[in-house]
Amino acid sequence: METTTIQIRKVLKKKLENLKAYPNETMDQLIERLADSKIDYEPLSEEDIKGIEKGLADIKAGRIYTLDQVKKKYGIK
């Protein structure tokens, strides 16, 4: 494994220490876990994107109901 040294502020180091999954997790493991959590291994499909666009269009057109409106309509308390 290649080693690289970086400089970070003490405040950031403390934040990273607090993000450890377990006490003995190395900084390498922690940074890799954090980086992996930001990778989307299942990107949105065309169908997903069309559904989101339809939902946004419904919102813009006012075709939405609040939870309270739905409860009132169906007599739910």
N, C-alpha and C positions, 0 to 999 in steps of 0.2 A: 504494500500500500504506500502510495506517495503521501508525504506529509507536507502540509502548508500551515504556516503560522499567520494568524490574522490579529489585528488589534481591534478590540471592542471596548466600549465604556463599561465601567463597573456596574452601572444601572442595568445595561442590557444583559450582562453576564448573569446578574441576579434574576432577571426575567426568564432567561433561558434555563437556569437552574430550577426555577419554579415550574417549568413546563416538562420536566423529566417525568417519564412514565413510571420509573422506579429509581431508587437512590443510586444504583450503580450504572445507570444508562450513561454511556459516554457522550460527549458533545457530538462526535461523528454520528452516532446512532440517532441522537436527538435531531440534529439538523437534517439527516436523511429522512427521518419520519415526518418532519414538518414539510420538507420539500415534496415528498410523496403525497402528502395529504392535499396538496394544491394541484395535483395532476388529475385531470378528468379522463379516466380510462374508458368512459362510455359517453362520448359526445352526443349531443342532441341529434335525433333523427329528423328527417324532413317533416315527418308527421308531427313530431314534438314541436318543431318550430311553427308549423301551420296552426297547431292548437294554441300556442302562446299568442300568435298574432291575432287569432280569432278572439281570444279572451281580452286582449288589449283593445281590439275594436269594439267589443261589447262594453267595456268600461268607458271608452270615449263616447259611445252612443247613449250611455245611460241605461243600458240593458242589464243592470245589476240590482240586487236586493240586499239589504242589510240583514243580519241574522235576526234582529228584532222584527223586521217586516215579514220574514218567512214564518217566524213563530206565531205572529199575530194572525197571518193568513190561515195557518193550519191549527190554530187554537192550542199551541204548545206553550206551556209556562216555563 
